[in-house]
Amino acid sequence: MHSSDHISDASFFDLDGLTKALTLMTSSETDVRELPISLPQLGLGESQVLDLLAPQVLGTAAQLGASTSMAHMDPPTPWITWAMQLWNASLNQNLLHEATSPFAARAEKLVLDWLAPFFGMRGGHFCSGSTIANLTGIWAARDVAGIRQVVTSQAAHLSIEKACHLLGIKLVKIAVDAQGRLDTTQLPDLKNSCLVLNAGTTATGAIDSLALCGAAAWTHIDAAWAGPLRLSPEYAERLNGIENADSIAVSAHKWLFQPKDSALIMFRDLESANKAISFGGSYLAKPNIGVQGSRSAAAIPLLATLLAWGQNGLAQRLNHLMQAADSFAQKIEEADELELWNKPQTAVNVFRPRHISTTELLAALPAGMLSSCVIDGEIWARSVAANPMADVELIFTKIIATCRK
Ligand SMILES: *Cc1c(COP(=O)(O)O)cnc(C)c1O
Protein backbone atom coordinates (compact mmCIF):
# COMPACT_ATOMS: atom_id res chain seq x y z
CA MET A 1 0.00 0.00 0.00
CA HIS A 2 1.14 3.49 -0.76
CA SER A 3 0.38 5.33 2.43
CA SER A 4 0.13 8.87 1.12
CA ASP A 5 0.12 10.25 4.67
CA HIS A 6 3.82 9.41 4.84
CA ILE A 7 4.58 11.01 1.51
CA SER A 8 5.00 14.73 1.29
CA ASP A 9 7.04 14.80 -1.92
CA ALA A 10 4.59 14.31 -4.81
CA SER A 11 7.48 13.22 -7.02
CA PHE A 12 7.21 9.86 -5.31
CA PHE A 13 3.53 9.16 -5.80
CA ASP A 14 0.81 10.81 -7.87
CA LEU A 15 -2.02 8.66 -9.18
CA ASP A 16 -3.19 11.43 -11.57
CA GLY A 17 0.27 11.54 -13.10
CA LEU A 18 0.24 7.80 -13.59
CA THR A 19 -3.22 7.97 -15.12
CA LYS A 20 -1.98 10.61 -17.55
CA ALA A 21 0.97 8.37 -18.49
CA LEU A 22 -1.47 5.57 -19.23
CA THR A 23 -3.73 7.83 -21.31
CA LEU A 24 -0.78 9.01 -23.39
CA MET A 25 -0.12 5.40 -24.40
CA THR A 26 -3.23 5.49 -26.57
CA SER A 27 -2.84 9.03 -27.93
CA SER A 28 -1.38 9.67 -31.35
CA GLU A 29 0.49 12.86 -30.45
CA THR A 30 3.43 13.06 -32.85
CA ASP A 31 4.81 16.50 -32.08
CA VAL A 32 8.41 15.52 -31.44
CA ARG A 33 10.22 18.34 -29.64
CA GLU A 34 13.95 18.75 -29.15
CA LEU A 35 15.41 17.64 -25.85
CA PRO A 36 17.81 19.90 -23.94
CA ILE A 37 21.40 19.18 -24.99
CA SER A 38 22.73 19.80 -21.51
CA LEU A 39 21.35 18.84 -18.11
CA PRO A 40 18.55 21.31 -17.26
CA GLN A 41 19.19 23.48 -14.22
CA LEU A 42 15.50 23.66 -13.37
CA GLY A 43 13.23 20.66 -13.47
CA LEU A 44 10.27 20.72 -15.87
CA GLY A 45 7.99 18.81 -13.50
CA GLU A 46 6.61 15.35 -14.14
CA SER A 47 3.55 16.32 -16.17
CA GLN A 48 5.61 18.40 -18.63
CA VAL A 49 8.06 15.55 -18.95
CA LEU A 50 5.27 13.16 -19.92
CA ASP A 51 4.18 15.55 -22.70
CA LEU A 52 7.75 16.03 -23.86
CA LEU A 53 8.72 12.37 -23.88
CA ALA A 54 5.52 10.68 -25.08
CA PRO A 55 6.07 11.50 -28.78
CA GLN A 56 9.72 10.41 -28.50
CA VAL A 57 9.43 7.28 -26.39
CA LEU A 58 6.01 6.06 -27.53
CA GLY A 59 5.75 7.73 -30.92
CA THR A 60 9.06 6.78 -32.52
CA ALA A 61 9.49 3.25 -31.17
CA ALA A 62 9.15 0.12 -33.27
CA GLN A 63 5.76 -1.51 -32.67
CA LEU A 64 6.63 -5.14 -32.02
CA GLY A 65 2.97 -6.14 -32.05
CA ALA A 66 2.24 -4.54 -35.45
CA SER A 67 0.88 -6.77 -38.23
CA THR A 68 4.07 -6.23 -40.26
CA SER A 69 6.52 -6.89 -37.42
CA MET A 70 8.46 -10.12 -37.86
CA ALA A 71 12.14 -9.15 -37.79
CA HIS A 72 13.61 -10.02 -34.42
CA MET A 73 13.44 -12.28 -31.38
CA ASP A 74 11.95 -9.43 -29.29
CA PRO A 75 8.25 -10.12 -28.77
CA PRO A 76 5.41 -7.75 -27.99
CA THR A 77 4.63 -7.97 -24.27
CA PRO A 78 1.18 -8.66 -22.75
CA TRP A 79 -0.28 -5.80 -20.71
CA ILE A 80 -0.33 -7.82 -17.51
CA THR A 81 3.49 -7.59 -17.59
CA TRP A 82 3.28 -3.79 -17.90
CA ALA A 83 1.14 -3.69 -14.78
CA MET A 84 3.58 -5.93 -12.89
CA GLN A 85 6.56 -3.85 -14.07
CA LEU A 86 4.82 -0.75 -12.73
CA TRP A 87 4.30 -2.40 -9.36
CA ASN A 88 7.88 -3.66 -9.42
CA ALA A 89 9.24 -0.21 -10.24
CA SER A 90 7.24 1.37 -7.43
CA LEU A 91 8.43 -1.20 -4.87
CA ASN A 92 12.02 -1.52 -6.13
CA GLN A 93 12.49 -4.88 -4.44
CA ASN A 94 15.96 -6.37 -4.47
CA LEU A 95 16.33 -10.14 -4.71
CA LEU A 96 19.74 -9.74 -3.11
CA HIS A 97 18.01 -9.01 0.19
CA GLU A 98 15.24 -11.45 0.86
CA ALA A 99 14.02 -9.38 3.81
CA THR A 100 13.08 -6.52 1.46
CA SER A 101 11.52 -8.83 -1.12
CA PRO A 102 9.70 -11.67 0.64
CA PHE A 103 7.08 -12.23 -2.05
CA ALA A 104 9.45 -11.61 -4.97
CA ALA A 105 11.78 -14.30 -3.62
CA ARG A 106 8.87 -16.73 -3.29
CA ALA A 107 7.65 -15.85 -6.79
CA GLU A 108 11.09 -16.59 -8.24
CA LYS A 109 11.24 -19.96 -6.52
CA LEU A 110 7.69 -20.82 -7.57
CA VAL A 111 8.22 -19.92 -11.24
CA LEU A 112 11.42 -22.00 -11.30
CA ASP A 113 9.63 -24.88 -9.56
CA TRP A 114 7.02 -24.74 -12.33
CA LEU A 115 9.39 -24.39 -15.28
CA ALA A 116 12.57 -26.30 -14.41
CA PRO A 117 10.95 -29.79 -14.59
CA PHE A 118 10.05 -29.23 -18.27
CA PHE A 119 13.81 -29.11 -18.84
CA GLY A 120 14.79 -31.87 -16.42
CA MET A 121 16.41 -29.25 -14.18
CA ARG A 122 16.13 -28.82 -10.41
CA GLY A 123 15.97 -25.02 -10.28
CA GLY A 124 18.04 -21.93 -10.84
CA HIS A 125 17.63 -18.17 -10.81
CA PHE A 126 16.59 -15.21 -12.91
CA CYS A 127 19.16 -12.96 -14.54
CA SER A 128 19.12 -10.07 -16.97
CA GLY A 129 19.49 -12.06 -20.19
CA SER A 130 20.91 -15.21 -21.71
CA THR A 131 24.26 -13.48 -22.12
CA ILE A 132 24.51 -13.59 -18.33
CA ALA A 133 22.78 -16.99 -18.14
CA ASN A 134 25.37 -18.48 -20.54
CA LEU A 135 28.21 -16.90 -18.57
CA THR A 136 26.77 -18.34 -15.34
CA GLY A 137 26.38 -21.83 -16.81
CA ILE A 138 29.95 -21.89 -18.12
CA TRP A 139 31.21 -20.50 -14.82
CA ALA A 140 29.55 -23.44 -13.00
CA ALA A 141 31.01 -25.83 -15.59
CA ARG A 142 34.49 -24.54 -14.84
CA ASP A 143 34.20 -24.62 -11.06
CA VAL A 144 32.03 -27.73 -10.58
CA ALA A 145 33.34 -29.98 -13.36
CA GLY A 146 36.79 -28.44 -13.79
CA ILE A 147 36.40 -28.13 -17.56
CA ARG A 148 39.31 -26.59 -19.44
CA GLN A 149 37.71 -25.76 -22.77
CA VAL A 150 34.34 -24.93 -24.26
CA VAL A 151 33.31 -26.69 -27.46
CA THR A 152 30.49 -25.17 -29.46
CA SER A 153 29.40 -24.60 -33.05
CA GLN A 154 30.35 -21.72 -35.28
CA ALA A 155 26.72 -20.62 -35.12
CA ALA A 156 26.83 -20.11 -31.33
CA HIS A 157 25.82 -16.72 -29.99
CA LEU A 158 28.65 -14.26 -29.35
CA SER A 159 27.88 -14.46 -25.62
CA ILE A 160 29.63 -17.88 -25.54
CA GLU A 161 32.83 -16.32 -26.83
CA LYS A 162 32.38 -13.45 -24.37
CA ALA A 163 31.93 -15.88 -21.45
CA CYS A 164 35.06 -17.83 -22.43
CA HIS A 165 37.02 -14.60 -22.70
CA LEU A 166 35.89 -13.45 -19.26
CA LEU A 167 36.44 -16.83 -17.60
CA GLY A 168 39.81 -17.44 -19.27
CA ILE A 169 38.65 -20.64 -20.97
CA LYS A 170 39.77 -21.84 -24.38
CA LEU A 171 37.01 -21.89 -27.00
CA VAL A 172 36.86 -24.50 -29.77
CA LYS A 173 34.40 -23.78 -32.57
CA ILE A 174 33.09 -26.63 -34.70
CA ALA A 175 31.69 -26.24 -38.21
CA VAL A 176 27.95 -26.54 -38.83
CA ASP A 177 26.15 -28.83 -41.27
CA ALA A 178 23.91 -27.70 -44.15
CA GLN A 179 21.03 -27.12 -41.68
CA GLY A 180 23.11 -24.89 -39.42
CA ARG A 181 23.55 -27.53 -36.69
CA LEU A 182 26.84 -28.47 -35.04
CA ASP A 183 28.55 -31.04 -37.26
CA THR A 184 28.78 -33.96 -34.84
CA THR A 185 31.37 -35.77 -36.99
CA GLN A 186 33.92 -33.08 -36.14
CA LEU A 187 33.74 -33.20 -32.34
CA PRO A 188 37.02 -33.46 -30.43
CA ASP A 189 37.48 -35.52 -27.27
CA LEU A 190 35.07 -34.03 -24.72
CA LYS A 191 36.62 -35.36 -21.50
CA ASN A 192 37.70 -31.97 -20.13
CA SER A 193 35.17 -29.94 -22.06
CA CYS A 194 32.00 -28.03 -21.58
CA LEU A 195 29.91 -28.74 -24.66
CA VAL A 196 27.60 -25.82 -25.44
CA LEU A 197 24.72 -26.82 -27.69
CA ASN A 198 22.18 -24.50 -29.27
CA ALA A 199 18.45 -25.00 -28.93
CA GLY A 200 17.63 -22.43 -31.59
CA THR A 201 20.61 -20.52 -32.99
CA THR A 202 20.20 -16.78 -33.28
CA ALA A 203 20.72 -16.53 -37.03
CA THR A 204 18.74 -19.53 -38.27
CA GLY A 205 16.93 -21.10 -35.30
CA ALA A 206 18.82 -24.40 -35.75
CA ILE A 207 18.72 -27.02 -32.99
CA ASP A 208 21.96 -28.94 -32.40
CA SER A 209 21.79 -32.66 -31.69
CA LEU A 210 20.63 -32.67 -28.08
CA ALA A 211 21.31 -36.42 -27.92
CA LEU A 212 24.86 -35.25 -27.16
CA CYS A 213 23.74 -34.00 -23.74
CA GLY A 214 25.83 -35.87 -21.21
CA ALA A 215 28.64 -36.68 -23.69
CA ALA A 216 30.98 -34.06 -22.18
CA ALA A 217 32.22 -33.29 -18.67
CA TRP A 218 29.49 -30.63 -18.64
CA THR A 219 26.78 -29.84 -21.16
CA HIS A 220 25.28 -26.37 -21.27
CA ILE A 221 22.34 -25.66 -23.55
CA ASP A 222 21.86 -22.21 -24.98
CA ALA A 223 18.07 -22.34 -25.26
CA ALA A 224 17.77 -18.53 -25.16
CA TRP A 225 15.38 -18.58 -28.09
CA ALA A 226 13.64 -21.94 -28.39
CA GLY A 227 13.64 -23.20 -24.78
CA PRO A 228 9.97 -22.29 -24.20
CA LEU A 229 8.95 -24.90 -26.80
CA ARG A 230 9.36 -27.39 -23.94
CA LEU A 231 6.02 -26.08 -22.66
CA SER A 232 4.21 -26.92 -25.89
CA PRO A 233 3.05 -30.56 -25.99
CA GLU A 234 3.13 -30.29 -29.81
CA TYR A 235 6.74 -29.16 -30.10
CA ALA A 236 8.44 -30.18 -26.83
CA GLU A 237 9.95 -33.26 -28.43
CA ARG A 238 12.07 -31.13 -30.76
CA LEU A 239 14.19 -30.44 -27.68
CA ASN A 240 14.31 -34.03 -26.44
CA GLY A 241 17.62 -34.85 -24.79
CA ILE A 242 17.79 -31.41 -23.15
CA GLU A 243 16.82 -33.06 -19.84
CA ASN A 244 20.30 -34.63 -19.72
CA ALA A 245 22.06 -31.25 -19.80
CA ASP A 246 23.85 -29.83 -16.75
CA SER A 247 22.73 -26.25 -17.25
CA ILE A 248 20.29 -24.40 -19.52
CA ALA A 249 19.85 -20.73 -20.44
CA VAL A 250 16.44 -19.40 -21.53
CA SER A 251 15.62 -15.76 -22.32
CA ALA A 252 12.18 -14.98 -20.91
CA HIS A 253 12.23 -11.69 -22.83
CA LYS A 254 12.10 -13.64 -26.07
CA TRP A 255 9.60 -16.50 -26.35
CA LEU A 256 8.08 -16.11 -22.89
CA PHE A 257 6.85 -12.64 -23.95
CA GLN A 258 8.44 -10.81 -21.00
CA PRO A 259 9.68 -7.24 -20.88
CA LYS A 260 13.46 -6.94 -20.57
CA ASP A 261 15.56 -7.82 -18.62
CA SER A 262 14.37 -11.35 -17.95
CA ALA A 263 16.09 -14.71 -18.38
CA LEU A 264 16.62 -17.99 -16.55
CA ILE A 265 19.68 -20.04 -15.76
CA MET A 266 18.75 -23.54 -14.63
CA PHE A 267 20.86 -26.40 -13.26
CA ARG A 268 20.36 -30.15 -12.99
CA ASP A 269 22.43 -30.38 -9.81
CA LEU A 270 21.31 -27.13 -8.28
CA GLU A 271 23.13 -27.56 -5.01
CA SER A 272 26.65 -28.02 -6.40
CA ALA A 273 26.10 -25.32 -9.00
CA ASN A 274 24.87 -22.79 -6.42
CA LYS A 275 27.79 -23.61 -4.17
CA ALA A 276 30.25 -22.94 -6.99
CA ILE A 277 28.70 -19.61 -8.02
CA SER A 278 27.97 -18.11 -4.59
CA PHE A 279 29.79 -15.41 -2.72
CA GLY A 280 29.09 -14.48 0.87
CA GLY A 281 29.33 -10.96 2.22
CA SER A 282 29.22 -9.67 5.75
CA TYR A 283 26.14 -7.55 5.10
CA LEU A 284 24.26 -10.34 3.29
CA ALA A 285 21.87 -12.59 5.17
CA LYS A 286 22.25 -15.17 2.39
CA PRO A 287 25.08 -15.70 -0.08
CA ASN A 288 24.84 -13.87 -3.41
CA ILE A 289 24.23 -16.48 -6.10
CA GLY A 290 25.28 -15.84 -9.70
CA VAL A 291 26.87 -12.99 -11.63
CA GLN A 292 24.61 -10.10 -10.69
CA GLY A 293 24.40 -8.40 -7.32
CA SER A 294 21.17 -6.44 -6.98
CA ARG A 295 18.45 -8.13 -9.00
CA SER A 296 14.95 -7.04 -9.94
CA ALA A 297 11.77 -8.99 -9.25
CA ALA A 298 11.57 -10.09 -12.91
CA ALA A 299 9.84 -13.28 -11.79
CA ILE A 300 6.67 -11.38 -10.95
CA PRO A 301 5.68 -10.37 -14.52
CA LEU A 302 6.43 -13.92 -15.65
CA LEU A 303 4.43 -15.37 -12.75
CA ALA A 304 1.50 -13.15 -13.73
CA THR A 305 1.76 -14.14 -17.39
CA LEU A 306 1.87 -17.85 -16.60
CA LEU A 307 -1.09 -17.49 -14.21
CA ALA A 308 -3.09 -15.49 -16.76
CA TRP A 309 -2.39 -17.76 -19.72
CA GLY A 310 -1.73 -21.13 -18.14
CA GLN A 311 0.52 -23.62 -19.91
CA ASN A 312 -2.17 -23.97 -22.59
CA GLY A 313 -2.28 -20.27 -23.32
CA LEU A 314 1.49 -20.09 -23.74
CA ALA A 315 1.56 -23.28 -25.83
CA GLN A 316 -1.23 -21.98 -28.08
CA ARG A 317 0.75 -18.83 -28.84
CA LEU A 318 3.97 -20.74 -29.50
CA ASN A 319 2.14 -23.27 -31.68
CA HIS A 320 0.55 -20.45 -33.63
CA LEU A 321 3.96 -18.87 -34.22
CA MET A 322 5.56 -22.17 -35.25
CA GLN A 323 2.73 -22.71 -37.72
CA ALA A 324 2.89 -19.12 -38.99
CA ALA A 325 6.61 -19.61 -39.70
CA ASP A 326 5.92 -22.92 -41.47
CA SER A 327 3.24 -21.39 -43.66
CA PHE A 328 5.54 -18.44 -44.43
CA ALA A 329 8.27 -20.91 -45.43
CA GLN A 330 5.88 -22.74 -47.70
CA LYS A 331 4.88 -19.53 -49.48
CA ILE A 332 8.56 -18.64 -49.94
CA GLU A 333 9.33 -22.08 -51.32
CA GLU A 334 6.50 -21.84 -53.85
CA ALA A 335 7.41 -18.34 -55.05
CA ASP A 336 9.62 -18.07 -58.16
CA GLU A 337 10.98 -14.77 -56.83
CA LEU A 338 12.40 -16.26 -53.62
CA GLU A 339 14.85 -18.88 -52.43
CA LEU A 340 14.31 -20.54 -49.03
CA TRP A 341 17.55 -21.42 -47.19
CA ASN A 342 16.04 -24.36 -45.27
CA LYS A 343 12.76 -25.28 -43.63
CA PRO A 344 12.48 -23.46 -40.29
CA GLN A 345 13.36 -25.50 -37.18
CA THR A 346 12.18 -23.00 -34.55
CA ALA A 347 10.13 -20.33 -36.37
CA VAL A 348 13.13 -18.51 -37.86
CA ASN A 349 13.00 -18.24 -41.66
CA VAL A 350 16.05 -17.50 -43.77
CA PHE A 351 15.57 -16.70 -47.47
CA ARG A 352 16.61 -14.33 -50.26
CA PRO A 353 15.25 -12.87 -53.46
CA ARG A 354 16.42 -14.45 -56.73
CA HIS A 355 16.30 -11.44 -59.05
CA ILE A 356 17.22 -8.47 -56.86
CA SER A 357 19.81 -8.28 -54.08
CA THR A 358 18.90 -9.05 -50.47
CA THR A 359 20.10 -5.57 -49.52
CA GLU A 360 17.73 -4.00 -52.06
CA LEU A 361 14.82 -6.03 -50.73
CA LEU A 362 15.52 -5.12 -47.10
CA ALA A 363 15.96 -1.43 -47.92
CA ALA A 364 12.61 -1.30 -49.73
CA LEU A 365 10.57 -2.92 -46.96
CA PRO A 366 9.27 -1.16 -43.84
CA ALA A 367 11.63 -1.28 -40.84
CA GLY A 368 10.81 -4.11 -38.46
CA MET A 369 9.47 -6.46 -41.11
CA LEU A 370 12.65 -8.45 -41.76
CA SER A 371 16.19 -8.58 -40.48
CA SER A 372 19.28 -10.11 -42.07
CA CYS A 373 21.93 -12.69 -41.31
CA VAL A 374 25.17 -13.79 -42.92
CA ILE A 375 25.70 -17.46 -43.82
CA ASP A 376 28.97 -18.57 -45.43
CA GLY A 377 29.77 -14.94 -46.15
CA GLU A 378 26.50 -14.28 -47.96
CA ILE A 379 23.71 -12.03 -46.76
CA TRP A 380 20.23 -13.53 -46.35
CA ALA A 381 16.90 -12.07 -45.24
CA ARG A 382 15.70 -13.36 -41.87
CA SER A 383 12.28 -13.42 -40.30
CA VAL A 384 11.51 -14.41 -36.72
CA ALA A 385 8.01 -15.36 -35.60
CA ALA A 386 7.92 -13.79 -32.14
CA ASN A 387 4.83 -11.65 -32.71
CA PRO A 388 1.48 -13.47 -32.46
CA MET A 389 -0.21 -10.49 -34.18
CA ALA A 390 2.00 -10.63 -37.30
CA ASP A 391 0.09 -11.08 -40.56
CA VAL A 392 2.13 -13.53 -42.62
CA GLU A 393 -0.08 -13.12 -45.68
CA LEU A 394 0.36 -9.33 -45.65
CA ILE A 395 4.12 -9.56 -45.11
CA PHE A 396 4.53 -12.10 -47.89
CA THR A 397 2.47 -9.95 -50.29
CA LYS A 398 4.67 -6.92 -49.60
CA ILE A 399 7.86 -8.94 -50.13
CA ILE A 400 6.65 -10.31 -53.47
CA ALA A 401 5.50 -6.87 -54.62
CA THR A 402 8.97 -5.49 -53.86
CA CYS A 403 10.67 -8.33 -55.74
CA ARG A 404 8.54 -7.63 -58.81
CA LYS A 405 9.06 -3.88 -58.91
C1 LIG B 1 19.38 -13.82 -27.78
C2 LIG B 1 20.35 -14.91 -27.62
C3 LIG B 1 21.33 -14.89 -26.62
C4 LIG B 1 21.57 -13.69 -25.75
O1 LIG B 1 20.48 -13.47 -24.94
P1 LIG B 1 20.19 -12.03 -24.30
O2 LIG B 1 18.95 -12.31 -23.54
O3 LIG B 1 20.04 -11.10 -25.47
O4 LIG B 1 21.37 -11.67 -23.46
C5 LIG B 1 22.13 -15.99 -26.47
N1 LIG B 1 21.99 -17.05 -27.27
C6 LIG B 1 21.07 -17.12 -28.24
C7 LIG B 1 20.97 -18.34 -29.09
C8 LIG B 1 20.22 -16.04 -28.46
O5 LIG B 1 19.33 -16.09 -29.46
The ligand as an SDF file (V2000), in Angstrom:
LIG
                    3D

 15 15  0  0  0  0  0  0  0  0999 V2000
   19.3790  -13.8170  -27.7780 C   0  0  0  0  0  0  0  0  0  0  0  0
   20.3480  -14.9080  -27.6180 C   0  0  0  0  0  0  0  0  0  0  0  0
   21.3330  -14.8900  -26.6240 C   0  0  0  0  0  0  0  0  0  0  0  0
   21.5670  -13.6940  -25.7480 C   0  0  0  0  0  0  0  0  0  0  0  0
   20.4780  -13.4680  -24.9380 O   0  0  0  0  0  0  0  0  0  0  0  0
   20.1860  -12.0310  -24.3050 P   0  0  0  0  0  0  0  0  0  0  0  0
   18.9530  -12.3080  -23.5420 O   0  0  0  0  0  0  0  0  0  0  0  0
   20.0400  -11.1040  -25.4750 O   0  0  0  0  0  0  0  0  0  0  0  0
   21.3650  -11.6730  -23.4620 O   0  0  0  0  0  0  0  0  0  0  0  0
   22.1310  -15.9880  -26.4690 C   0  0  0  0  0  0  0  0  0  0  0  0
   21.9880  -17.0490  -27.2700 N   0  0  0  0  0  0  0  0  0  0  0  0
   21.0750  -17.1170  -28.2430 C   0  0  0  0  0  0  0  0  0  0  0  0
   20.9700  -18.3400  -29.0870 C   0  0  0  0  0  0  0  0  0  0  0  0
   20.2190  -16.0360  -28.4610 C   0  0  0  0  0  0  0  0  0  0  0  0
   19.3310  -16.0860  -29.4620 O   0  0  0  0  0  0  0  0  0  0  0  0
  1  2  1  0
  2  3  1  0
  2 14  2  0
  3  4  1  0
  3 10  2  0
  4  5  1  0
  5  6  1  0
  6  7  2  0
  6  8  1  0
  6  9  1  0
 10 11  1  0
 11 12  2  0
 12 13  1  0
 12 14  1  0
 14 15  1  0
M  END
$$$$
